[in-house]
Amino acid sequence: MAKLKTFILFLTIFCFSIAINCQQKAKQNIIEINPRTSIKPFEKDWANKDVPQQWIEIKKDSKGYLIYQPCDGNTFFIDWRTQPEIVEIRHQIESDFIKYDIREDINSTNKFFIEFSKDKNKILQIEATGYDLNNQIALFKIDNQSYLMTPIENKDSFRKIENKCDKERMSELEFLPIN
């Protein structure tokens, strides 16, 4: 009888430790870093000046704007100055390097268009409109997709959230839609 009680006690402790371990594995390993610098607003005619060449995606949650580093992936990023006649678009997993031979820029007060062509065929068009001028955020439209973007030099002016996944893939965080 004593052996049975010991066995039941051991089994209960074992099952309880497995349940706790499973709960800990299900928790996301989220690291949040507060902004290190403040941001100055875009000037009124920001899009008609020297448009920044590197942009990083901004997300929005109930606390405000942030830069999100997904689990085992990258933050969306675009750069049209890394190499001459190449646009780099870094998606979550891989980067695309788009070669072009003609670049046409159309700038106005609060909006710009850049069209990249190869052999006289349009291969990429970026349309950017001021979205939140106080936070230097523009709404980019690329291939029927919309992204909130800020110049890369502002990256330390936003909260950063990193979804770390050391051993197994974790579900991604959900953010507010672009409206």
Wavefront OBJ file of the C-alpha trace (Angstrom):
o trace
v 0.000 0.000 0.000
v 2.853 2.403 0.808
v 4.429 1.670 -2.581
v 1.113 2.501 -4.300
v 0.838 5.837 -2.460
v 4.452 6.651 -3.343
v 3.823 5.724 -6.975
v 0.651 7.875 -7.126
v 2.497 10.793 -5.501
v 5.412 10.415 -7.952
v 3.000 10.200 -10.917
v 1.105 13.299 -9.761
v 4.329 15.316 -9.380
v 5.577 14.097 -12.765
v 2.309 15.071 -14.520
v 2.282 18.439 -12.764
v 5.871 19.196 -13.870
v 5.024 18.272 -17.476
v 1.990 20.604 -17.397
v 4.109 23.488 -16.078
v 6.811 22.820 -18.687
v 4.230 22.840 -21.498
v 2.785 26.132 -20.255
v 6.244 27.698 -20.171
v 6.971 26.514 -23.724
v 3.698 28.033 -24.960
v 4.624 31.467 -23.589
v 6.108 33.837 -26.098
v 9.564 35.171 -25.416
v 8.823 38.821 -26.163
v 11.473 41.480 -25.646
v 10.304 45.097 -25.630
v 12.745 48.019 -25.824
v 11.641 51.597 -25.288
v 12.669 54.399 -27.667
v 16.121 55.865 -27.099
v 15.655 59.134 -28.977
v 12.842 61.518 -29.774
v 11.646 62.295 -33.261
v 11.146 65.601 -34.998
v 8.130 65.885 -37.321
v 8.397 65.799 -41.098
v 8.585 69.250 -42.610
v 5.461 70.346 -44.509
v 6.962 69.668 -47.933
v 9.043 66.633 -46.833
v 8.307 64.654 -50.015
v 9.546 67.472 -52.236
v 12.983 67.527 -50.588
v 15.667 64.856 -50.457
v 13.574 61.751 -49.861
v 15.296 59.237 -47.559
v 16.619 56.198 -49.408
v 16.157 53.588 -46.666
v 12.831 52.858 -44.936
v 11.722 50.392 -42.247
v 8.212 49.163 -41.498
v 6.265 50.469 -38.502
v 3.444 48.581 -36.771
v 0.745 50.011 -34.538
v -0.730 48.606 -31.329
v -2.762 50.012 -28.438
v 0.347 51.743 -27.006
v 1.319 53.442 -30.278
v 3.853 52.832 -33.026
v 6.643 50.261 -32.888
v 9.153 48.328 -34.940
v 8.437 44.608 -34.835
v 11.057 41.903 -35.282
v 9.115 38.693 -36.029
v 10.104 35.243 -34.850
v 12.986 33.939 -37.032
v 12.449 36.651 -39.633
v 13.135 40.274 -40.507
v 11.310 43.558 -40.282
v 10.145 44.701 -43.742
v 12.746 47.109 -45.114
v 13.324 48.880 -48.419
v 16.502 50.499 -49.704
v 17.114 51.996 -53.114
v 20.659 53.219 -52.457
v 22.654 50.151 -51.324
v 24.031 49.612 -54.820
v 23.619 51.643 -57.980
v 20.591 50.550 -60.020
v 19.437 47.980 -57.446
v 16.492 48.167 -55.052
v 16.645 45.936 -51.984
v 13.356 44.840 -50.492
v 13.833 42.773 -47.356
v 10.750 40.702 -46.676
v 10.324 38.595 -43.564
v 12.625 35.774 -44.646
v 14.676 36.829 -47.678
v 15.715 39.950 -49.520
v 14.866 40.695 -53.129
v 17.421 42.620 -55.158
v 15.609 44.240 -58.071
v 17.816 45.503 -60.888
v 16.635 48.494 -62.878
v 18.043 50.805 -65.517
v 15.567 53.711 -65.314
v 14.283 55.405 -62.184
v 11.612 58.080 -62.410
v 10.764 60.164 -59.350
v 7.659 62.324 -59.035
v 7.621 64.410 -55.872
v 4.984 66.732 -54.466
v 4.401 68.349 -51.086
v 3.153 65.311 -49.148
v 3.538 62.447 -51.612
v 6.106 60.829 -53.870
v 6.121 58.138 -56.565
v 9.162 56.244 -57.697
v 8.922 53.988 -60.722
v 11.715 51.546 -61.507
v 11.970 50.109 -65.025
v 14.135 47.522 -66.729
v 14.369 47.454 -70.525
v 11.580 50.076 -70.655
v 9.185 47.836 -68.658
v 7.955 48.953 -65.236
v 9.144 46.417 -62.655
v 8.356 48.234 -59.400
v 6.390 51.274 -58.324
v 6.481 52.823 -54.879
v 3.864 55.338 -53.860
v 4.368 57.065 -50.506
v 1.965 59.470 -48.841
v 2.347 61.268 -45.528
v 0.463 59.280 -42.891
v 1.565 60.688 -39.521
v 3.823 63.668 -40.169
v 4.525 64.228 -36.441
v 6.104 60.760 -36.217
v 7.714 60.773 -39.699
v 5.528 57.908 -40.898
v 4.549 57.489 -44.532
v 2.054 55.060 -46.052
v 3.837 53.063 -48.758
v 1.936 51.213 -51.464
v 3.986 48.563 -53.242
v 2.419 45.883 -55.453
v -1.081 46.359 -53.962
v 0.313 46.017 -50.429
v 0.298 48.832 -47.869
v 2.998 49.411 -45.277
v 3.562 52.099 -42.654
v 7.209 53.093 -43.027
v 9.658 55.512 -41.439
v 13.157 56.500 -42.558
v 15.735 54.081 -41.132
v 17.454 56.856 -39.189
v 14.309 57.034 -36.988
v 14.501 53.396 -35.869
v 15.682 54.311 -32.354
v 12.742 56.696 -31.927
v 10.191 53.882 -31.744
v 9.545 51.048 -29.336
v 10.967 47.764 -30.545
v 9.350 44.401 -29.960
v 11.277 41.262 -30.753
v 9.487 37.911 -30.851
v 12.336 35.574 -29.955
v 11.978 31.918 -30.774
v 15.028 30.133 -29.473
v 13.914 26.540 -30.060
v 10.611 26.440 -31.911
v 8.517 28.808 -33.977
v 6.226 31.045 -31.903
v 3.034 32.647 -33.142
v 3.404 36.254 -34.280
v 1.820 39.214 -32.509
v -1.275 40.856 -33.955
v -1.318 44.594 -34.686
v -3.903 47.246 -35.468
v -4.843 47.574 -39.132
v -3.721 50.488 -41.294
v -6.687 52.813 -41.660
l 1 2 3 4 5 6 7 8 9 10 11 12 13 14 15 16 17 18 19 20 21 22 23 24 25 26 27 28 29 30 31 32 33 34 35 36 37 38 39 40 41 42 43 44 45 46 47 48 49 50 51 52 53 54 55 56 57 58 59 60 61 62 63 64 65 66 67 68 69 70 71 72 73 74 75 76 77 78 79 80 81 82 83 84 85 86 87 88 89 90 91 92 93 94 95 96 97 98 99 100 101 102 103 104 105 106 107 108 109 110 111 112 113 114 115 116 117 118 119 120 121 122 123 124 125 126 127 128 129 130 131 132 133 134 135 136 137 138 139 140 141 142 143 144 145 146 147 148 149 150 151 152 153 154 155 156 157 158 159 160 161 162 163 164 165 166 167 168 169 170 171 172 173 174 175 176 177 178 179
